[in-house]
């Protein structure tokens, strides 16, 4: 728009006819791109909710609500694209108003469609909080998680700005549509932020990736995402640490306070139920050892039947062998 047309926020009476056509044509293209971008953003956000809040292979009420929201979201933006692209007959009349033909009431259409988008954004803001406040977390942690998923308030504010700009549309289209486009650009930007915010703590999970910034931010924000303080402390105690080999001489290897065995000195072994211990090759367990797995246990259960011994049920009515036993006080 700024390169080929008159730019944004220019009064229509200061715009030449050719620049006005370029402006309206660009406006239609940008609205279509806006609908495609927001449709993809919102589908990604809803799928992120499914990944975070719904266990695998679970089909609960929240799952079907998310499926319904995906269908409604795609239908809404597809209808917006079609109505915007075919607002006039012939279509060229959309940006060349002097051509003969008919058009829908574009101003009324903008008011209705932006209002529907605002309602949908508010619904997306409220839906995840129903799950968040049922999580097994403390009140402080629920507030923290709820605050993370409340970033959508900014998107609702931008959608409300689009509604306001559509309501106050006058004959000065180049100026009024500029406001409409700016609010739409902000709405797309905040929708992308909504998708990314829940994943931000992952960036600071590994303190060696960001030695100084990561540790400080994790100390500040970590309590929002841990289940509780006791679980967090137990995870710190049970977290596997790097081997003592190659560490700095000032760093003391981690030792369990309740044991005299240094966990970093344990070697990976596999224990079988028969009592035998097989020491495997070091290279076979190299990946496991680096990841913290020090011991695996295999339990073998064998069953046998003696066809020569007939078992007479004590209770003839029982057809299951585990019920054929004597009760004792």
Residue, then its C-alpha position, 0 to 999 in steps of 0.5 A: x500500500x505504501x509503495x504503490x498507493x497513497x499510504x495509510x491514514x490519508x484523507x480520501x479527498x487527497x487521494x487520486x482515483x488510481x491510488x484509491x483503486x490500488x488502496x481498495x484492491x490491496x485492502x481486499x487482498x490484505x483482508x483475505x491474508x488476515x483471515x487465512x493467518x488468523x484461521x491457522x493461528x487459532x487452529x494451532x492454539x486449539x491443537x496446543x490446548x489438546x496437547x497440553x490438557x487432554x491425555x492421549x486417546x482421551x475423548x472428553x468434553x473438552x476434546x469435543x469442544x476443541x473440535x467444534x471450535x476448530x470447525x467453527x473457526x475455519x467456517x467463520x473465516x472461510x465465509x469472511x473470505x468469500x463474502x469479502x472477495x465476492x462483495x460486488x457483482x462484477x467483482x471488479x466493482x469492489x475497487x472500481x466503484x464507478x462500474x455498473x453493478x451491485x454490491x452488498x452493504x460493506x459497512x454493515x458486513x464489517x460490523x457483523x463479521x467483526x462482532x462475530x470474531x470478537x465473540x469467538x475470541x472471547x470464547x477462546x479466552x475463557x475455554x481453557x480456564x475451565x480446565x486450568x482451575x481443575x488442575x491439581x495445583x495450589x491456588x498460586x500456581x493456578x493463578x500463574x498458569x491462568x495468567x499465561x493463558x490470559x494473554x488472549x486479552x490483548x487479542x480480544x482488545x484488538x478485535x474490539x478495536x476492529x469492531x469500533x473502527x467498523x462501526x464508525x466507518x464513514x465515506x472517508x474509506x481510505x482513512x477508516x479502512x487504515x484503522x481497520x487494517x492496523x487493528x487486524x495486524x495487531x490481532x494477528x501479532x497477538x494471536x501468534x504470541x498466544x501460541x508461543x507464550x506457553x512454550x517460553x519456559x522450555x527455552x530456559x529449562x536447560x541452564x547450560x543453554x543460557x548460563x546466566x539469563x536462563x537460570x535467573x528467569x527460571x528462578x523467577x518463573x519456575x514456581x508457576x509451572x512446577x506442580x508443587x514445592x515438594x515435587x520440585x525438590x524431589x525432582x531436583x534430588x532424583x535428577x541425574x547429574x553428569x559424570x564426575x569425569x571432566x567436571x570442574x575441580x571446584x564442583x563437588x559431585x552430587x551424593x545422596x545424603x541418605x547413602x554412602x554411595x556416590x551415584x555418579x560412580x554407579x555403572x549401568x547394569x541389567x538385573x534379571x529376576x533369576x538373580x543373575x546380573x549381566x554386565x553389558x558393554x559400556x558402549x551399549x549403555x552409553x546413551x542410557x548412561x548419559x541420560x541418567x538410566x543406571x539400572x534396568x530390571x527385567x522380571x520373567x514370569x512363567x506358569x505351568x500346569x500339571x495335567x495329572x492333578x485334578x482340582x476339585x472346586x470347593x465351591x461348585x458354583x465358582x468357575x474361576x480358579x482364583x475363587x477356589x480357595x479356603x477363606x481363613x480368619 
